[in-house]
Amino acid sequence: MQGRYLVCGLALAASAWPALAVEGDAEAAKGKISMCVGCHGIEGYRTTFPQVYSVPKLGGQHPEYIVAALQAYKAGERSHPTMQGVAGGLSDQDMADLAAYYSVAR
């Protein structure tokens, strides 16, 4: 019985992720990750400006989550100034490419 609830819960969680509007290309992202690896490529890294933030490692994240987070930074719905600046310069294709790369990177 518990297994059935787990399956239902996973199905609901999966349906909550928005579909990617653009197909990502992990190979194309290799030329775009330089703006990410300085913080997100360091295990246990924490920023100190504008306040202390634990910086998540991106490898293995769901691509839909990465795109949604980048879109939220670009729209000003998430409030880290550095990430708002980075995301502000990304196209939908850039976001999809980065998401494709980090979803398989470890």
C-alpha positions in Angstrom: 0.0 0.0 0.0 2.8 2.4 0.8 4.4 1.8 -2.5 1.3 2.9 -4.3 1.4 6.2 -2.4 5.0 6.7 -3.3 4.3 6.1 -7.0 1.4 8.6 -6.8 3.5 11.1 -5.0 6.3 10.8 -7.6 3.8 11.2 -10.4 2.4 14.3 -8.9 5.9 15.7 -8.3 6.9 15.0 -11.9 3.8 16.7 -13.3 4.7 19.9 -11.3 7.8 20.5 -13.3 7.1 22.7 -16.3 8.0 21.2 -19.7 11.1 22.7 -21.2 10.2 25.1 -24.0 13.5 24.6 -25.8 15.6 21.4 -26.2 18.9 21.7 -24.4 22.3 20.8 -25.9 24.8 19.7 -23.2 27.6 19.9 -25.7 26.8 23.5 -26.6 26.7 24.4 -22.8 30.5 23.6 -22.5 31.1 27.0 -24.0 28.7 28.7 -21.6 29.6 27.2 -18.2 32.5 29.5 -17.3 30.0 31.9 -15.6 28.7 29.0 -13.4 31.7 26.9 -12.4 33.4 29.7 -10.4 30.8 29.2 -7.6 28.7 26.1 -8.5 31.7 23.9 -9.2 33.2 24.2 -5.8 32.0 21.6 -3.2 30.7 23.4 0.0 31.2 26.9 -1.4 29.6 29.8 0.4 29.3 33.4 -0.8 29.8 36.3 1.5 28.0 39.1 -0.5 25.4 40.4 -0.2 25.1 37.9 2.7 26.3 34.4 3.4 24.7 31.9 1.0 25.4 28.2 0.6 26.0 27.7 -3.1 24.4 24.5 -4.4 26.3 22.2 -6.6 24.4 22.0 -9.9 25.5 18.6 -11.2 22.7 16.1 -11.2 19.8 18.6 -10.8 16.6 18.2 -12.8 16.9 20.3 -16.0 13.4 21.7 -15.4 14.4 22.9 -12.0 17.5 24.6 -13.4 15.5 26.4 -16.1 12.8 27.4 -13.6 15.4 28.8 -11.2 17.2 30.8 -13.9 13.9 32.2 -15.3 13.0 33.3 -11.7 16.3 35.0 -11.3 15.9 36.7 -14.7 12.4 37.9 -13.8 13.5 39.2 -10.4 11.4 36.6 -8.5 14.5 35.2 -6.8 16.7 37.8 -5.1 20.4 37.0 -5.4 22.0 39.9 -7.3 24.8 37.9 -8.8 22.4 35.3 -10.1 20.0 38.0 -11.4 22.9 39.5 -13.3 24.0 36.2 -14.8 20.5 35.0 -15.6 19.6 38.4 -17.1 22.0 37.8 -19.9 20.8 34.2 -20.8 18.5 33.3 -23.6 16.0 30.5 -23.3 18.4 28.4 -25.4 21.3 29.2 -23.0 19.2 28.1 -20.0 18.1 24.9 -21.7 21.7 24.1 -22.7 23.0 24.7 -19.2 20.2 22.6 -17.7 21.0 19.8 -20.1 24.7 19.9 -19.2 24.2 20.1 -15.4 21.5 17.4 -15.4 24.1 14.8 -16.4 27.2 16.4 -14.8 28.4 15.2 -11.4 
